[in-house]
Amino acid sequence: MGYSHRIVIAEGNFLLLDEDPWRRFEEVFDTAIILKASLEVCLAGLMERHRRTGKDEEAAQHQVQVVDIPNVHLILADSREAEFTVEKEDPRNIRRITRWGKAFAG
């Protein structure tokens, strides 16, 4: 029995990265959404996520400093434009959603 899906949602920081092999995702998906926030909001959200998964404060800080922050800078510097941009106000709240730069909500 085969399966057919009309909607597939994929999440990942590198899916809009404009370098191989990541740029191949542009051919697969019809719509792209990027989440944007200030560095402070990103760091707060990352720390919250690492704590939720059981990391202690030192391990969470290490993960953020050694892995997450360099990845944030890479993604911000070399990602393709997304159709939708979701701007976060804080780790849990959305400030605004835009579609191709025009306010969509918020």
NUTIKE-693914 format. One record per atom (N, C-alpha, C, CB): x, y, z; residue in one letter; atom name; residue number from 1. Coordinates in steps of 0.001 Angstrom, whole numbers, plus 524288, in hexadecimal, padded with zeros to 5 digits. Glycine has a CB too. Example, Ala and Ser with C-alpha at 12.3 -4.5 7.8 and 13.67 -1.06 7.14 Angstrom:
2
83386/7E9C6/81E78/A/N/1
8300C/7EE6C/81E78/A/CA/1
83390/7F31C/81E78/A/C/1
82C2C/7EE87/82356/A/CB/1
83232/7F736/81BA8/S/N/2
83566/7FBDC/81BE4/S/CA/2
83264/8001E/81EBE/S/C/2
83704/7FDAA/8165D/S/CB/2
END
This chain:
106
8034C/7FB6B/80000/M/N/1
80000/80000/80000/M/CA/1
8037B/804D7/80000/M/C/1
7FC3F/7FFFD/804C2/M/CB/1
802A5/8083E/7FC46/G/N/2
805AD/80D0D/7FBF7/G/CA/2
8032B/8116A/7FF1C/G/C/2
8064C/80EBB/7F652/G/CB/2
80648/81527/800A2/Y/N/3
80459/8199D/80397/Y/CA/3
804F0/81E84/80055/Y/C/3
80744/81A2E/808D7/Y/CB/3
8015D/8220E/80106/S/N/4
80191/8270D/7FE46/S/CA/4
80059/82B59/8022A/S/C/4
7FDAE/8272E/7F992/S/CB/4
803B8/82F47/8025C/H/N/5
802EE/83396/80601/H/CA/5
802C0/838AB/802F9/H/C/5
8074C/833BD/80A32/H/CB/5
7FEFC/83BEC/8043B/R/N/6
7FE86/840F9/801A3/R/CA/6
801BA/84520/80473/R/C/6
7F8CF/842A4/80157/R/CB/6
80276/84473/80989/I/N/7
80573/84840/80C93/I/CA/7
809B1/84563/80F9A/I/C/7
801D6/84B63/81059/I/CB/7
80E79/8473D/80EF0/V/N/8
812ED/8453A/811E5/V/CA/8
8159C/849F2/81441/V/C/8
816CB/841EA/80E5C/V/CB/8
81686/849CA/81950/I/N/9
81931/84E15/81BF9/I/CA/9
81E81/84C12/81DCA/I/C/9
815DF/85039/820B4/I/CB/9
82290/84ED5/81C37/A/N/10
827E1/84D75/81DCF/A/CA/10
82A29/8521E/820B7/A/C/10
82B5F/84BEC/818FA/A/CB/10
82CE9/85115/824E4/E/N/11
82F30/85536/82816/E/CA/11
83505/85468/8286C/E/C/11
82CBC/85552/82D96/E/CB/11
837E7/858A7/82804/G/N/12
83D83/85841/828AF/G/CA/12
84031/85D56/82753/G/C/12
83FAC/853E1/82563/G/CB/12
84424/85E98/82A49/N/N/13
846F3/86382/8297A/N/CA/13
849A4/863D8/82437/N/C/13
84AE8/8643D/82DB1/N/CB/13
84B17/85F7B/821F7/F/N/14
84E37/85F89/81D39/F/CA/14
84B0A/85F0A/81833/F/C/14
85218/85B3F/81D73/F/CB/14
845F5/85E59/81889/L/N/15
842C7/85D4C/813E8/L/CA/15
8429C/861D0/81005/L/C/15
83D54/85BFD/8158C/L/CB/15
843B9/86698/811AD/L/N/16
843F3/86B0D/80E15/L/CA/16
8498C/86CB8/80CE0/L/C/16
840F5/86FA3/8105D/L/CB/16
84D52/869CE/80EDD/L/N/17
852C4/86B2E/80DEC/L/CA/17
853F3/86AE0/80817/L/C/17
85676/8678E/81107/L/CB/17
85657/86EEF/80609/D/N/18
8574C/86F4F/8006D/D/CA/18
85C92/86CF8/7FEED/D/C/18
85709/874FC/7FEAE/D/CB/18
85D4A/8680E/8005E/E/N/19
861FA/86526/7FED6/E/CA/19
86099/85F59/7FEB1/E/C/19
866A5/86637/802B3/E/CB/19
86383/85C6E/7FB95/D/N/20
86280/856D3/7FB28/D/CA/20
86417/85419/8002C/D/C/20
8656D/85475/7F677/D/CB/20
86145/8500D/801AA/P/N/21
85CD4/84DAC/7FF02/P/CA/21
85798/8502F/8005D/P/C/21
85CA0/847FC/8004B/P/CB/21
857AB/8541D/803BD/W/N/22
852D2/85660/805D0/W/CA/22
84F7B/85918/801B3/W/C/22
8541A/85A33/80A0D/W/CB/22
851D5/85B77/7FDC5/R/N/23
84EAD/85E6B/7F9F9/R/CA/23
84B10/85AE4/7F6D2/R/C/23
85239/86172/7F644/R/CB/23
84BF7/855D0/7F6EB/R/N/24
84886/8522B/7F414/R/CA/24
842FA/8521B/7F64A/R/C/24
84ACD/84CA6/7F440/R/CB/24
84259/853B7/7FB2A/F/N/25
83D20/853C7/7FD7C/F/CA/25
83988/857A9/7FAC8/F/C/25
83D78/85510/80341/F/CB/25
83BBB/85B98/7F848/E/N/26
83891/85F7A/7F581/E/CA/26
83549/85CD7/7F141/E/C/26
83C18/863C1/7F313/E/CB/26
83756/858B1/7EEF1/E/N/27
8348B/855E7/7EAC5/E/CA/27
83028/85272/7ECE2/E/C/27
8385D/85293/7E7A6/E/CB/27
83068/85116/7F1D2/V/N/28
82CCA/84D56/7F419/V/CA/28
827FD/84FF1/7F687/V/C/28
82F94/84A1D/7F82B/V/CB/28
828BB/85484/7F8DB/F/N/29
82488/8570B/7FBC2/F/CA/29
8223F/85BAA/7F8C9/F/C/29
82681/858D6/8010C/F/CB/29
81D1F/85C5F/7F958/D/N/30
81A60/860AA/7F6C2/D/CA/30
81ACB/865C8/7F9CB/D/C/30
814AB/85F42/7F602/D/CB/30
81B11/86572/7FEE2/T/N/31
81B04/86A0B/8023D/T/CA/31
81F41/8698F/80660/T/C/31
8159E/86AC4/804D0/T/CB/31
821AC/86DFA/8079D/A/N/32
8259D/86E0E/80BBC/A/CA/32
8242F/8723F/80FB6/A/C/32
82B28/86F0C/80972/A/CB/32
82517/87107/814A2/I/N/33
8241B/874A5/818F3/I/CA/33
82928/87511/81C09/I/C/33
81F6C/872C3/81C85/I/CB/33
82AAF/879D7/81D43/I/N/34
82F4E/87A96/8208A/I/CA/34
82D9F/87D40/82592/I/C/34
83396/87DDB/81DA9/I/CB/34
82FF1/87B9F/829C6/L/N/35
82EF6/87DD7/82EE9/L/CA/35
83366/88194/8301F/L/C/35
82E78/87980/83330/L/CB/35
83223/8866C/83177/K/N/36
83633/88A42/832B6/K/CA/36
83538/88C94/83816/K/C/36
83664/88E9E/82E8D/K/CB/36
83980/88DA2/83AC6/A/N/37
8393E/88FF2/83FF6/A/CA/37
83E7E/8927A/84118/A/C/37
837D4/88BC9/84434/A/CB/37
83E89/895DF/844FC/S/N/38
8437B/89837/84694/S/CA/38
846FA/893EE/848D1/S/C/38
8429A/89CAF/84AA9/S/CB/38
84C00/894F9/84904/L/N/39
84FA7/89125/84B28/L/CA/39
84E30/88FCE/850CC/L/C/39
85550/8933D/84AE3/L/CB/39
84C78/893AF/853CA/E/N/40
84AF7/892C3/8593D/E/CA/40
84661/88EF7/85993/E/C/40
8498C/897F2/85BEE/E/CB/40
8427A/88FBC/85632/V/N/41
83DEA/88C44/8562A/V/CA/41
83F8E/886C5/85478/V/C/41
83995/88E6E/85278/V/CB/41
842EE/88671/85087/C/N/42
844E4/88156/84EC8/C/CA/42
847B8/87E83/8532F/C/C/42
84890/881FD/84A15/C/CB/42
84B20/88145/855D4/L/N/43
84E26/87ED8/85A0E/L/CA/43
84A9F/87D07/85E74/L/C/43
85239/882A9/85C2B/L/CB/43
846CA/88038/85FE5/A/N/44
84321/87EB7/8640D/A/CA/44
8401B/879D4/86278/A/C/44
83F4E/8833E/86547/A/CB/44
83E53/879A6/85DA2/G/N/45
83B77/87517/85BC2/G/CA/45
83ED8/87037/85B8A/G/C/45
8393B/8762D/8566F/G/CB/45
843B2/870D8/859D6/L/N/46
84748/86C61/85996/L/CA/46
84875/86A46/85F0F/L/C/46
84C67/86DF4/856D3/L/CB/46
8496F/86DCB/862AF/M/N/47
84A82/86C1A/8680A/M/CA/47
845C3/86948/86A4A/M/C/47
84BFF/870D1/86B84/M/CB/47
84129/86B5F/8695D/E/N/48
83C5A/868E2/86B3F/E/CA/48
83BCD/86362/868F7/E/C/48
83787/86C3B/869CF/E/CB/48
83CC0/862E1/863E8/R/N/49
83C4B/85DC6/86155/R/CA/49
84046/859E6/86384/R/C/49
83D09/85E58/85B66/R/CB/49
84521/85B9A/86441/H/N/50
84920/85809/8664B/H/CA/50
847E1/85654/86BDE/H/C/50
84E84/85AA3/8661E/H/CB/50
845D2/859E7/86F08/R/N/51
84452/85876/87464/R/CA/51
83FD4/85489/87450/R/C/51
842BD/85D60/87791/R/CB/51
83C07/85554/870D4/R/N/52
8378F/851BA/87068/R/CA/52
8394D/84C39/86EFB/R/C/52
833A9/853B7/86C56/R/CB/52
83D87/84BD0/86C06/T/N/53
83F59/846A0/86A77/T/CA/53
84306/84435/86E81/T/C/53
84215/846F0/86535/T/CB/53
843A9/846CE/87301/G/N/54
84693/8447A/8774B/G/CA/54
84C2C/84640/877F6/G/C/54
84693/83EE8/876A7/G/CB/54
84DF8/849E7/874BC/K/N/55
85352/84BC7/87569/K/CA/55
853A1/84F55/87A3A/K/C/55
85535/84EBE/87070/K/CB/55
857E8/84ED1/87D25/D/N/56
858B1/85272/88176/D/CA/56
85A88/857B2/87F3F/D/C/56
85CB8/85039/8857E/D/CB/56
85AFA/85B93/8829B/E/N/57
85C46/860E4/880E2/E/CA/57
8616D/86116/87DDF/E/C/57
85C91/8648B/88593/E/CB/57
86560/85E61/87FC9/E/N/58
86A83/85E71/87D42/E/CA/58
86A49/85BDF/877D6/E/C/58
86E91/85BA1/880B7/E/CB/58
867B0/85772/8776D/A/N/59
8673F/854BC/87264/A/CA/59
86409/85800/86E86/A/C/59
864B7/84F44/87322/A/CB/59
85FEA/85A7C/87078/A/N/60
85CA9/85DC6/86D11/A/CA/60
85FCF/86269/86B11/A/C/60
857BC/85FB4/87004/A/CB/60
862B9/864FB/86E75/Q/N/61
86601/8696E/86CE2/Q/CA/61
86A10/867B9/868DA/Q/C/61
868BF/86BDD/871B4/Q/CB/61
86C6F/86343/869B8/H/N/62
87060/86141/86617/H/CA/62
86DF3/86052/860BA/H/C/62
872D1/85C28/86835/H/CB/62
8696A/85DC9/86088/Q/N/63
866C3/85CBC/85B9D/Q/CA/63
86589/861D0/858B8/Q/C/63
861BD/859A4/85C97/Q/CB/63
863A7/865AD/85B93/V/N/64
86247/86AB3/8592B/V/CA/64
86724/86D60/85703/V/C/64
85F84/86E4B/85D29/V/CB/64
86B48/86D97/85A12/Q/N/65
86FFF/8706E/85877/Q/CA/65
872FA/86DB2/85414/Q/C/65
87394/87126/85D1D/Q/CB/65
8736F/8688E/8545C/V/N/66
876C7/865AA/850B8/V/CA/66
873EB/86411/84BB7/V/C/66
878EE/860D6/85363/V/CB/66
86EE3/862EF/84C1D/V/N/67
86C04/860F2/84796/V/CA/67
867E8/864D0/845A1/V/C/67
8696B/85BC9/848F3/V/CB/67
8647F/86677/84919/D/N/68
85FEA/8697B/8476E/D/CA/68
86134/86EEB/84552/D/C/68
85C35/86A03/84BEB/D/CB/68
86467/871E7/84816/I/N/69
865A1/8773A/8464D/I/CA/69
86870/8772A/84107/I/C/69
86903/87A11/84A60/I/CB/69
86C6B/873DA/84041/P/N/70
86EC0/873A9/83AFC/P/CA/70
86AC8/8722F/836C3/P/C/70
87343/86FC1/83AE7/P/CB/70
8672F/86EA2/837F6/N/N/71
86329/86D36/8342D/N/CA/71
85F81/871C0/83304/N/C/71
8600B/86895/83627/N/CB/71
85E06/874C2/836FC/V/N/72
85AAD/87957/83632/V/CA/72
85D4D/87D1E/8326D/V/C/72
8597C/87C18/83B76/V/CB/72
8623E/87E2D/83346/H/N/73
86509/881D8/82FDA/H/CA/73
8655D/87FCA/82A43/H/C/73
86A8D/882E0/831F8/H/CB/73
86653/87AC3/8299E/L/N/74
8668A/87869/8246B/L/CA/74
8613A/878D7/821B1/L/C/74
8683F/872A3/824C9/L/CB/74
85D22/8777C/8245E/I/N/75
857DF/87799/8221A/I/CA/75
85657/87D2B/8209F/I/C/75
853DB/8754C/825F6/I/CB/75
85763/880E4/8240C/L/N/76
855F6/88657/822E3/L/CA/76
85913/8887D/81E46/L/C/76
856D8/889CB/827B5/L/CB/76
85DDE/886C9/81DBA/A/N/77
86139/888E6/8199C/A/CA/77
86025/8868C/8143F/A/C/77
866D8/88806/81B03/A/CB/77
85E2E/881AC/81414/D/N/78
85E00/87F0A/80F02/D/CA/78
8590B/87BDB/80E1F/D/C/78
862A4/87B89/80E79/D/CB/78
8548B/87E06/80F7E/S/N/79
84F9D/87B4F/80E80/S/CA/79
84C9E/87DFD/80A25/S/C/79
84C45/87B13/8137A/S/CB/79
849AD/87AD0/80739/R/N/80
84640/87CF0/80333/R/CA/80
8419C/87FA2/805BF/R/C/80
84463/87899/7FF71/R/CB/80
83EFC/882F1/802BE/E/N/81
83A52/88594/804B4/E/CA/81
835E3/881A2/80528/E/C/81
838BD/88A30/80115/E/CB/81
832BB/88248/8091F/A/N/82
82E29/87EFA/809E1/A/CA/82
82947/8820B/8086C/A/C/82
82DD5/87CFD/80F9A/A/CB/82
82535/87F3F/806ED/E/N/83
82045/881D6/805A1/E/CA/83
81DF5/8847C/80A6F/E/C/83
81C58/87DE2/8035A/E/CB/83
81E24/881D1/80EDD/F/N/84
81C06/883EB/813B8/F/CA/84
8206F/884C8/8179D/F/C/84
817D7/88039/81607/F/CB/84
8201E/88919/81A7F/T/N/85
823B4/88A27/81EC6/T/CA/85
82081/88ABA/823BD/T/C/85
8270D/88F24/81DB5/T/CB/85
821EA/887AF/827A5/V/N/86
81F61/887F9/82CBC/V/CA/86
8234B/88A81/8306B/V/C/86
81D97/88268/82EC1/V/CB/86
821F0/88F19/83260/E/N/87
82568/891E9/835F2/E/CA/87
823A3/890DC/83B83/E/C/87
82571/897E7/834C5/E/CB/87
82755/88EFC/83EAE/K/N/88
82617/88DAC/84419/K/CA/88
82728/89253/8479F/K/C/88
82942/888E7/845EC/K/CB/88
8239F/89320/84B40/E/N/89
8240B/89750/84F26/E/CA/89
82753/89576/853C1/E/C/89
81E8E/89912/85109/E/CB/89
82685/8909A/8553F/D/N/90
82969/88E06/8596A/D/CA/90
82960/88834/8581E/D/C/90
826F5/88F2B/85F03/D/CB/90
82BAC/884E5/85B56/P/N/91
82C09/87F5F/859CF/P/CA/91
826D1/87CB4/8589F/P/C/91
82EB1/87C6D/85E06/P/CB/91
82281/87EC7/85A7F/R/N/92
81D82/87C1E/859C6/R/CA/92
8195D/87F41/856D7/R/C/92
81B69/87AA7/85EEF/R/CB/92
81A5E/8842E/8559D/N/N/93
81654/88778/8533A/N/CA/93
81812/889C9/84E05/N/C/93
814D4/88BD7/856EF/N/CB/93
81456/88A0F/84A6E/I/N/94
81544/88C35/8453C/I/CA/94
813E2/891FF/84533/I/C/94
8120F/88938/8410E/I/CB/94
81750/8952A/84304/R/N/95
81660/89ABD/8426F/R/CA/95
81364/89BD6/83D63/R/C/95
81B8F/89DC2/8427F/R/CB/95
8152A/89970/83913/R/N/96
812E7/89AAD/833F6/R/CA/96
81419/8964B/83020/R/C/96
81506/89FF5/831DF/R/CB/96
8108E/895A5/82C5A/I/N/97
81168/8920D/82803/I/CA/97
810FC/8953E/82301/I/C/97
80D5E/88D61/82814/I/CB/97
814CD/894A7/81F9C/T/N/98
8149E/89767/81A99/T/CA/98
8151A/8936F/81630/T/C/98
81907/89B99/81A39/T/CB/98
812DA/894DE/811B7/R/N/99
81348/891A1/80D09/R/CA/99
815DA/8950B/808EA/R/C/99
80DC4/88F7A/80B24/R/CB/99
81A74/8936E/8071B/W/N/100
81D9E/89664/80361/W/CA/100
81E20/89C1F/80526/W/C/100
81B2C/89616/7FDD3/W/CB/100
81ED2/89CDA/80A50/G/N/101
81FCE/8A212/80C62/G/CA/101
81AFF/8A539/80DB2/G/C/101
822EB/8A503/808A4/G/CB/101
81654/8A356/80C5C/K/N/102
8117C/8A630/80D90/K/CA/102
80EE8/8A3B6/8124E/K/C/102
80DAB/8A630/808CD/K/CB/102
80D07/8A71C/815E5/A/N/103
80A99/8A529/81AAA/A/CA/103
80624/8A181/81964/A/C/103
808A7/8A9A9/81E09/A/CB/103
80635/89CFC/81BDC/F/N/104
80249/898F4/81B1C/F/CA/104
7FEE9/89896/81FF5/F/C/104
804D7/893A7/819E0/F/CB/104
80172/89937/82488/A/N/105
7FEBE/89903/8298A/A/CA/105
80215/89BC3/82D8E/A/C/105
7FD95/8934B/82B39/A/CB/105
7FF93/89D8B/831AA/G/N/106
8026B/89FDD/83604/G/CA/106
802AB/8A5B8/835CF/G/C/106
807C5/89DC3/83634/G/CB/106
END
